[in-house]
Amino acid sequence: MLRNTLGVALGLIVAGHAFLPTPSQAQVSARHLAKEALEECDQGRAATVREARLMHFHMGQALAEQAVALDQRYADAHFSLFCNLGEILRIDGETITATFGFRRMMNELDRTLELNPGHLDALSAKGTFLVKLPGVLGGDKEKGEQLLQQVVKRAPHAVNARLALARVRCERGRHQEAVTLASDALAIARKHKRAEFIPEARATLQQLRTNATAASYKPPL
């Protein structure tokens, strides 16, 4: 269950990092490292070879850990660490260290939001986990849906928050809303040339359209 949950949830990080606040001058070095760490995370997601993906994510983790060491109160440093830790965990799947890795990853996400409650990337990730995780692992579908709605409202370029929210709408039987959200997500990814998000958006849209058709089908009497 953990592997399947991570496979969906870790892919759903809001597209782009243009929403992040500009840090003070004292944070410049940490900002630079965190930015590079997020770029490594993006490049790893776009890579198609496992070894290349891991190389980017491990490099990103190292850069993020340096950023956190330089400024432990810089939210983006913790988020960049969360991003790379999560992707490493997603690749490795259910290993003996998966539980510990998951806890560390979630601690970095929660720390990001402690430092910056309005961090849209982190809110999107948190909302995604809340709607996907079972209650015993801290899931809360209602709260997660609220967070995703907040991100979609505030971030016009958010791709994965829309995809996560579309899945929730589908589960609730609101199929047309789900299709609209996924269509918007795919259009945004294409417009802003976020190639790493296009396959996921396309596959999600196709599945949601299939679900909508099935739900509307009425067999002949």
C-alpha positions as CSV (number, residue, x, y, z in Angstrom):
1,M,0.0,0.0,0.0
2,L,2.8,2.4,0.9
3,R,4.5,1.9,-2.5
4,N,1.3,2.5,-4.4
5,T,0.4,5.6,-2.3
6,L,3.8,7.0,-2.8
7,G,3.7,6.3,-6.5
8,V,0.7,8.6,-6.9
9,A,1.3,11.1,-4.2
10,L,4.9,11.8,-4.8
11,G,4.3,12.6,-8.4
12,L,1.8,15.3,-7.4
13,I,3.9,18.2,-6.5
14,V,2.5,21.5,-7.8
15,A,4.0,22.6,-11.1
16,G,6.6,25.3,-11.0
17,H,8.2,27.1,-8.1
18,A,7.3,30.7,-9.0
19,F,5.1,31.1,-6.0
20,L,8.0,31.0,-3.5
21,P,8.8,34.1,-1.5
22,T,12.0,36.0,-2.0
23,P,14.2,35.4,1.1
24,S,16.3,37.9,2.9
25,Q,19.9,38.6,1.9
26,A,21.1,36.4,4.8
27,Q,19.5,33.4,3.0
28,V,21.1,33.9,-0.4
29,S,23.4,30.9,-0.1
30,A,20.7,28.6,1.2
31,R,18.4,29.9,-1.5
32,H,20.9,29.1,-4.2
33,L,21.5,25.6,-2.9
34,A,17.7,24.9,-2.4
35,K,17.1,26.2,-6.0
36,E,19.7,23.8,-7.4
37,A,18.3,20.9,-5.3
38,L,14.8,21.5,-6.7
39,E,16.2,21.6,-10.2
40,E,17.9,18.3,-9.6
41,C,14.5,16.9,-8.4
42,D,12.8,18.2,-11.6
43,Q,15.6,16.7,-13.8
44,G,15.4,13.4,-12.0
45,R,11.6,13.2,-12.6
46,A,12.1,14.0,-16.3
47,A,14.9,11.3,-16.7
48,T,13.9,7.9,-18.1
49,V,16.8,5.8,-16.9
50,R,16.7,4.6,-13.3
51,E,20.4,5.3,-12.6
52,A,20.1,8.8,-14.0
53,R,17.1,9.5,-11.9
54,L,18.8,8.3,-8.7
55,M,21.9,10.4,-9.6
56,H,19.8,13.6,-9.8
57,F,17.9,12.8,-6.6
58,H,20.9,11.9,-4.6
59,M,22.6,15.1,-5.8
60,G,19.5,17.1,-5.0
61,Q,19.4,15.5,-1.5
62,A,23.0,16.5,-0.8
63,L,22.4,20.1,-2.0
64,A,19.2,20.3,0.1
65,E,20.9,19.1,3.2
66,Q,23.6,21.7,2.7
67,A,20.9,24.4,2.4
68,V,19.2,23.2,5.6
69,A,22.5,23.2,7.4
70,L,23.2,26.8,6.3
71,D,19.7,28.1,7.3
72,Q,17.5,25.7,9.2
73,R,14.7,28.3,9.1
74,Y,14.6,28.6,5.3
75,A,11.4,26.8,4.2
76,D,12.5,26.2,0.7
77,A,15.5,24.3,1.9
78,H,13.3,21.8,3.7
79,F,11.0,21.6,0.8
80,S,13.8,20.8,-1.6
81,L,14.9,18.0,0.8
82,F,11.4,16.7,0.9
83,C,11.2,16.6,-2.9
84,N,14.4,14.6,-3.4
85,L,13.8,12.3,-0.4
86,G,10.4,11.5,-1.7
87,E,11.5,10.7,-5.2
88,I,14.2,8.4,-3.9
89,L,11.6,6.6,-1.8
90,R,9.3,6.4,-4.8
91,I,12.0,4.7,-6.9
92,D,13.2,2.3,-4.1
93,G,9.6,1.3,-3.3
94,E,9.1,-1.0,-0.3
95,T,12.5,-1.5,1.1
96,I,13.5,-2.2,4.7
97,T,14.1,1.5,5.2
98,A,10.9,2.7,3.6
99,T,9.1,3.5,6.8
100,F,12.0,5.5,8.2
101,G,12.4,7.3,4.8
102,F,8.7,8.1,4.7
103,R,8.8,9.6,8.2
104,R,11.8,11.7,7.4
105,M,10.3,12.9,4.2
106,M,7.0,13.9,5.9
107,N,9.0,15.7,8.7
108,E,10.6,17.8,6.0
109,L,7.3,18.6,4.5
110,D,5.7,19.5,7.8
111,R,8.7,21.6,8.7
112,T,8.3,23.6,5.5
113,L,4.8,24.4,6.4
114,E,5.7,25.3,10.0
115,L,8.2,27.9,8.6
116,N,5.9,29.1,5.8
117,P,2.2,28.1,6.2
118,G,1.5,29.7,2.8
119,H,4.1,27.7,0.9
120,L,2.0,26.6,-2.1
121,D,4.2,23.8,-3.3
122,A,4.2,22.3,0.2
123,L,0.4,22.8,0.6
124,S,-0.2,21.0,-2.6
125,A,2.0,18.1,-1.5
126,K,0.4,17.9,1.9
127,G,-3.1,18.0,0.4
128,T,-2.2,15.2,-1.9
129,F,-0.8,13.0,0.8
130,L,-3.9,13.7,3.0
131,V,-6.3,12.6,0.3
132,K,-4.3,9.5,-0.6
133,L,-3.0,8.1,2.7
134,P,-5.2,5.9,4.8
135,G,-6.3,7.2,8.2
136,V,-3.8,5.0,10.1
137,L,-1.0,6.8,8.3
138,G,-2.4,10.3,8.9
139,G,-4.7,10.6,6.0
140,D,-7.6,13.0,6.1
141,K,-9.5,13.3,2.8
142,E,-11.6,16.2,3.8
143,K,-8.7,18.3,5.0
144,G,-6.6,17.3,2.0
145,E,-9.3,18.4,-0.4
146,Q,-9.6,21.8,1.3
147,L,-5.8,22.3,0.9
148,L,-5.9,21.3,-2.7
149,Q,-8.8,23.7,-3.4
150,Q,-6.8,26.5,-1.7
151,V,-3.8,25.8,-3.9
152,V,-5.9,25.7,-7.1
153,K,-7.6,29.0,-6.2
154,R,-4.3,30.8,-5.4
155,A,-2.0,29.2,-8.0
156,P,-3.2,29.5,-11.6
157,H,-0.2,27.4,-12.9
158,A,-0.6,24.6,-10.5
159,V,-0.7,21.3,-12.4
160,N,-0.5,18.5,-9.9
161,A,-2.8,20.1,-7.3
162,R,-5.5,20.1,-10.1
163,L,-4.8,16.4,-10.9
164,A,-5.0,15.4,-7.2
165,L,-8.2,17.4,-6.8
166,A,-9.6,15.9,-10.0
167,R,-9.1,12.4,-8.6
168,V,-11.0,13.4,-5.4
169,R,-13.9,14.8,-7.5
170,C,-14.0,11.5,-9.4
171,E,-14.2,9.5,-6.2
172,R,-17.1,11.6,-5.1
173,G,-18.9,11.0,-8.4
174,R,-18.4,14.6,-9.7
175,H,-17.0,13.3,-12.9
176,Q,-17.4,16.4,-15.1
177,E,-15.6,18.6,-12.6
178,A,-12.9,16.0,-12.5
179,V,-12.5,16.0,-16.3
180,T,-12.4,19.8,-16.3
181,L,-9.7,20.0,-13.7
182,A,-7.5,17.4,-15.4
183,S,-8.0,19.1,-18.8
184,D,-6.9,22.4,-17.3
185,A,-3.9,20.7,-15.7
186,L,-2.8,19.2,-19.1
187,A,-3.3,22.5,-20.9
188,I,-1.2,24.3,-18.2
189,A,1.6,21.8,-18.4
190,R,1.7,22.1,-22.2
191,K,1.6,25.9,-22.2
192,H,4.4,26.2,-19.7
193,K,6.4,23.4,-21.3
194,R,6.5,21.3,-18.1
195,A,7.3,18.1,-20.0
196,E,7.8,16.1,-16.8
197,F,4.2,16.5,-15.9
198,I,2.5,16.0,-19.3
199,P,2.4,12.1,-19.3
200,E,0.8,12.0,-15.8
201,A,-1.7,14.7,-16.8
202,R,-2.5,12.9,-20.0
203,A,-3.0,9.5,-18.4
204,T,-5.1,11.0,-15.6
205,L,-7.4,12.8,-18.0
206,Q,-7.9,9.7,-20.1
207,Q,-8.8,7.6,-17.1
208,L,-11.2,10.3,-15.8
209,R,-12.9,10.5,-19.1
210,T,-13.3,6.7,-19.1
211,N,-14.8,6.9,-15.6
212,A,-17.1,9.7,-16.6
213,T,-18.4,7.7,-19.6
214,A,-18.9,4.6,-17.6
215,A,-20.8,6.5,-14.9
216,S,-23.1,8.1,-17.4
217,Y,-23.9,4.9,-19.3
218,K,-27.4,3.6,-18.9
219,P,-28.0,0.1,-20.2
220,P,-31.1,-0.3,-22.5
221,L,-34.2,-1.6,-20.8
